[in-house]
Amino acid sequence: MKYLLRVRGVTRKDRIRNDIIRENLQIQSMQAFIEQRQLSWWGHLQRMNNDIPVKKIWEARTQGKRNRGRPKETWNKIVVKHILKRKGSTWTKTKQMAQNRKK
């Protein structure tokens, strides 16, 4: 943000919100950028052929009895579902949309 403030020609004393500065410079926030890249990777995984080892490992589930307590959370459940919920989309709708790379 220090760099963006200098580009915009304002200081912290001007008390302009970071959102407004990013909007004026047409730059997305780091969080939005990271979420976009994470969804991009998830879409890439969804489009992969099922025979590729990376996809097999990604979808693999451990065998046997699990330990007591809360089930382990996966990256899909924690990150992807949280991002999709914030964007107002559902898991199945997004999974279908991921099959078309342009979308």
N, C-alpha and C positions, 0 to 999 in steps of 0.2 A: 504494500500500500504506500510505502514511502516513495517508491519510484513513481507510482501513479499520481500521487499528490504533486510531485515536482513536475511531471508532464503536464498536469492540469494547471499548474501555477498557483496552487493554494497551499496553505499551511494548516496545521492542526488547530491553530488559533481561530481559523475561519469557521470551525465547527460544522463542516459539511460531512454528511454521512457517507460512509464507504460505498453503500449501495448506489447513491446518486453519482458518485465519481465514476464507478464502474459502468453505470448506465450511460453517462455522457461520453465515455471513451469506448463504449460498445465492447466491453470485456466482461466475460463471465467470471463468476467467483471460482475459487479453487475447488470448493466442494462440488459445484456443478460440473466442473471439468473432470474431476475424479469419478463422479458418479457416471458421467457419460462414457468414460473409458471402461469402467467396470461393466456396464451394460453391454458395451461393445464386445468385450471379452466373453461375456456370458452368451451373447448371440452367436459369436464365433463357435463356442462349444456346442450350442444347439444345432448349428448347421453341419457339424462334423459328421463324417460317416461313422457308423457304429463299430466298424472294424478297426479304427485307429486306436492304438494303445492309450493315448491321452484320454479319449472319451471313455474307454473301458474303465480306466482307473478313476476318473471323475465320478462315474455312476456306480462304482463298486460299493458294496455294503459289506461290513464285517459280519462274519458268521459267528454263531455261538451266543451264549447268554451274556447280556449286558449287565453292568454293575447297577447297584441300587441308586435311586435318585433320579434327578431330572435327566431326560435324554440329551445327548450331546447335540449342540447346535452346529449346523453346517454353514458354510459361506452362503449357500443358496438361501437358506432360511433367514439368516441374519441380515446380510447385506442386500441381496437382490430383492427379496420380498419387501424390505423396508423402503428401498428406492421406488419400487413399483407402486407401493401404497401411497407414497408421497406424490407420485406423478398421476395417481388416479387410474391406474391400470391394473388388470388382473394377471395372474400367473399364466393361465391358459391362453388368453388373448395375446399376451406378449410372446409366448412360446410359438404361437402360430405366426405372428408378425416377424419373428426372428428368422424364419425360414426364407423370407425374402430379404436379401441383404440391403437393398435400397431403402426399405422401410426402417 
